């Protein structure tokens, strides 16, 4: 009886099964739309595991790995799917970047996965916010970046810190008989921290003191730890791993909590002191005295009645961005100039030509340093301060190259890889050639630089979220680099290539902190050197000159010191 029922049921079930398969195919077509126009090559993938095996094998060279795959992809886009991580689309296609950052901007916010990873550190600050909250914060800080504000920044902040702190520190180092080692990147980061704190908080933390360089500054160290621990969150195979550690307050999550507590304490103390000063001014005059009110961001926000938590989060975002990006860019620039002395010679020559021009203010003189700006751009093309940046799609979509995007996908544009695409920069894409940025040259003077597509060179983002401090960053880097190159030359004295480590913002590995990072197995560094990059540091007389790339002192005997680029 059972056999008879089974044999009778199969023919009856076939029509229903066929109908089910037909309806299912219609559902798939409706859900996912048309097939992609192109096939996106990516890492070798396996059922369930995805590309986890390939990812693990390349975990110590992720930047090279992604760049290699993108370079052979017809669309310059790859899809990475692995167990324990959301589907990720990585692109080096400028059309896709423009679509994400401008054309369909609203469909590609930072997204909840991103904001959760950085939430304990950056809170709801501008660099961790989306939508109306982001727009309101951006609108409230635009006044800081006017031409007048930039002129004031050059005359009142940059000049003081460079002339009275940085250069005396380097002079003191050069006078050391034993040649005391210095960490050049640490020096530049300390300088950038002092500058961004004075600009945003109206407070000078005085990190750039020569005799205190051997001791890590507690607040700077807290920012380093918080950045490192947040990067570990992003690199965790499963988000549950860091969530469990946070729940039990152990390991990296405990270090993150302690670091964030130190940062909050620092910001809250500065905010409290600023509020007391504003209150005293108000009690004396009946209203805030505009003649004594500072132009810094903190004073403006407190005067506008912003809540302390909102103020704190915005201050942390500004400090994080202002400290790490420019110092990283300058560190790599100095290294590249030390390897290309003909380029360095041209920088020095341009400095002297601009100095000889009369009737130019310091701000206007900086604007004339076009070859130096070309060098900075070329350095950031090869070693961008932010190696990659991710958004998360809110709805299903298609990128211009035909790549299908599913709601919730992580979509990453990849400045590091874009700077190495032959289709974007030519066959010499791996060479340091600042001349590729020159547009107009007259009588040996650069009159104009090329207006490069920001979606081809998105180191400052682009579209509605383009970096507000872009011009300020260039001004600051020009001022600092020019001031150093007028007096000093930096030369490598040990072989090997420095290591590029991306984290939240990129830096040059080689110091004690960065060795710890590599030991913990994040392994996103790029390079072949395993030790610190040791540099020889020459002091040059004011009338010194360069002969075949070698600094020749005129009045002072050069004392060489080793600088360790962290």
NORURSUL-V59849 format. One record per run of one state. SS is the DSSP state (helix for helix, strand for strand, loop for the rest). FROM is the first residue (numbers start at 0). TO is the last residue. Records with the same first field share a line. If there is no record, write none. Layout:
SS->FROM-TO, FROM-TO
This chain:
loop->0-0, 32-44, 46-48, 50-50, 57-60, 72-75, 80-80, 82-86, 91-92, 103-103, 109-110, 122-124, 128-129, 145-145, 174-180, 182-182, 200-208, 212-216, 235-237, 248-249, 285-295, 303-306, 339-339, 355-360, 367-368, 382-387, 393-395, 398-402, 405-408, 413-413, 418-420, 425-432, 442-443, 449-461, 465-468, 485-486, 492-498, 501-505, 508-510, 519-524, 526-531, 539-543, 547-548, 552-559, 565-565
helix->1-31, 51-56, 61-71, 93-102, 104-106, 111-121, 125-127, 130-144, 146-173, 183-199, 209-211, 217-234, 238-247, 250-284, 296-302, 307-338, 340-354, 361-366, 369-381, 414-417, 421-424, 433-436, 462-464, 469-484, 511-518
strand->45-45, 49-49, 76-79, 81-81, 87-90, 107-108, 181-181, 388-392, 396-397, 403-404, 409-412, 437-441, 444-448, 487-491, 499-500, 506-507, 525-525, 532-538, 544-546, 549-551, 560-564
